[in-house]
Amino acid sequence: MSNLKSKIESILFISNQPLSVKKLIDLTKADKDKVLSAIAELTNDYNVSEKGIQIQKIGDKIQMVTSADNAELVKDFIKEETTGELSRPALETLTIVAYRGPVSRAEIEQIRGVNCAIILRNLLIRGLIESTQDSKKMQVLYNITFDFLKFLGLNEQSELPDYEKLNSSESLEKILALAKDQQEIQPN
C-alpha cells in the first residue's frame, strides 16, 4: 500500500465525520491527482461484498462507514454502548469538555495523555457533546449539549461545581500551551 493511501486510510478511519478532498490534500500535503487516485484505490479495496467497512463518497466528501449488510449488528452494538453507564475514561473526557469547552481533540488528548477518538465518538452518539468546525484553526471543537445540561438539571455551563476555578486552571493552561507549542514545532 502506498504511503499516501495508508495515510488517507488512517485519517478516514479515525474521523467521525466526512472529509473533503481539500481537507485530505491539506492534511497529507499531496497534490490533488495523487489524493484522488489514492481515494479511488481505497474505494476499490473496500467496496466489495465481503468487507465490513466501505468508503462512501458524496460530492467531494469521503467517509469510511460500516457495510449495510452489518447495519443491524452495528446498531445493536451501538445501542449497548450508548445505553450503559459511562466508563471512567468517558467521564474524564466529558468533564474536560464540560469545563474547558469548546476544546479540540488534541487539547483533550494532551490533558488525558491518551487517544480519545472513540470516547468522543461515543459521547457524540449519546448526545452529551457536539462538534463544530473551527474554520480559522482548521480543527473540530467539542462542547457540551443542552441535553447534557438538562440531564444534570443545570441552566448554564457556569453552574457546574467549581466552574470558575476549573475553567481557568493555570496548570491546564500550561499543558495546553505546551501542546500548542509542540504542534507548531512538529513537521507534518
N, C-alpha and C positions, 0 to 999 in steps of 0.2 A: 504494500500500500504506500502510495506516495506520501511524503511528509505533509503536504498541503491537504490532501484528502483526509489524512489522520487528524490533523488539527481541526478541520471543519467538522468531522465526525464527533470529536470530543466536545466541541462548542455546542453543537446541536443536541448532544446527549444531555448536557447539564443545564441547558436553557429551559426555563419554564414558560417560554413564550416564543412565537415565531420570530425568526431573524431575517432581516432584509439582506439581499445580496450585497448592498453597500456596506452594511454593518460587518458582514463576513470579510469583505475586502479590507475594511479598516482594521479589523482585528488581526487578520493574517498578513497584512502588508503585501498581498499578492495582487497581480493585475486581474482585471475583470474576466478575461477569457479563461485564465487558469482556474479561477474560482468557479466559474460556470461549468467548466469541464469536470472539476472535482465533484461538484454537486450532481452532475449527470451520472458520473461513475457510482457515487453513493446511492443514488436513486435506483440504478440498475442492480446494485448489490443487495439492497434491502427490499425492494418492492417485488418480491417473489412469494409465492403462496406459503411456503413452509417457514417463513420468517415471522417472528413475534413483534418485530419492530419494523416500521415503514417510514418513508420520507414523504411528507405531504408538501405540496407547493401551490400557493395561490398568488398569482401575480409575481412579484419579486420576493415574496416571503416564503421561507422554508422552515419546516419544523419536523422533528423526529417524534413519531407517535406510535402507540401500540396498534397492532393489527386488529382490524374489525372482527376477525374470527375469534379474538380473545376478549372482546368487549365485556361480556358478562363476567368472566373470571376477574378481569381488572376492576370492574365496577364493584364486585363483591369484596375484593381485597381493599380497595379504597374506602368502602363503607366501613369495613372493620377497622381500618387505620384511623378513620376520622371520627368514629363514634366513641372510642375508648378514651381513657384518661390520657392526658398529655404526659410524655416522658420527661424526665429531668432535663435532658438537653433541649427539648422543645420549650419547656417552661423558661429555661435560661435565655433562649433566643427570643421568646416572646417578651420577656422582661426587658431585654436590651432594646427591642423595637419600641416598647411602650414608653420607656424613659428617654431614649435617645432619638426616636423617630422625628422626622424622616431620616433614615440611616441606610447606607449602602451595604450590600452583602460583604464587601471587602472590610468595611468597618466592623461589622458583626463578627466576622471571622478573626479579625485582629484581636478583638476583645475576648472571644471564646477560645481562640487558638486552634480551631478545627474547622473543616469544611462544613458549611451549613446549608448547602443547596437543597438536600432532601427535606430537611426540617422546615426550611422556608416554604417549599412547595406544599408540605402538609398543612402548615399554618394558613397558607393562601386558600387551599381547598376547604379548610374548616371555616373560612370567612373571618378569621381573627385578625388577619393583616391584609393589606392591599399593597400593590406595587404600582409605581408611576415611573415614567421615563424622564430623567433629567437630561434634557437635550443639550444643555451647556456643558455638563460634565460627561455626557455620553455614558450614563450608567443608570441602573434601576435603583430606585429608592423605596424603602419599605416603611410603612406606618401602620398604626392600629386602625381598626374599622369602628364604625358606630356599633356594630354587633358586639365587639369586644367591650366597649363602654357599657352597653346595655346589659351584657351578661354580668358585669361587675356592679351594676347599679350606679354608675357614675354619669355625670353630665358632661364633664370635661376631662381631658388628659391630665390637667394640672391637679385634679382631685386625687390622683394616685398617692399612696403614702410616701412621704418624704420626697415628693416630686421635685421641688425646687433644688434640694440638696443633691439628689442623684442625677438630675438632668444636667447640672453644671459641674459635675465632679471633675476636679482638676486632674486626678490620676487618669481618668478616662480621656480627657483632653490630650494629655501627654501621649497616651497609647495611640490615639487616633492621629495625632500629628506625626508620630514616628512612622505609622503605617503609610501615611500620605507621602512622607519623605522617601520611604523605601520604594513606593510605587513609581515615583518620579525618577529614581536612580536606576531601577531595573530596566534593562533593554527588553524590547518586545520581540 
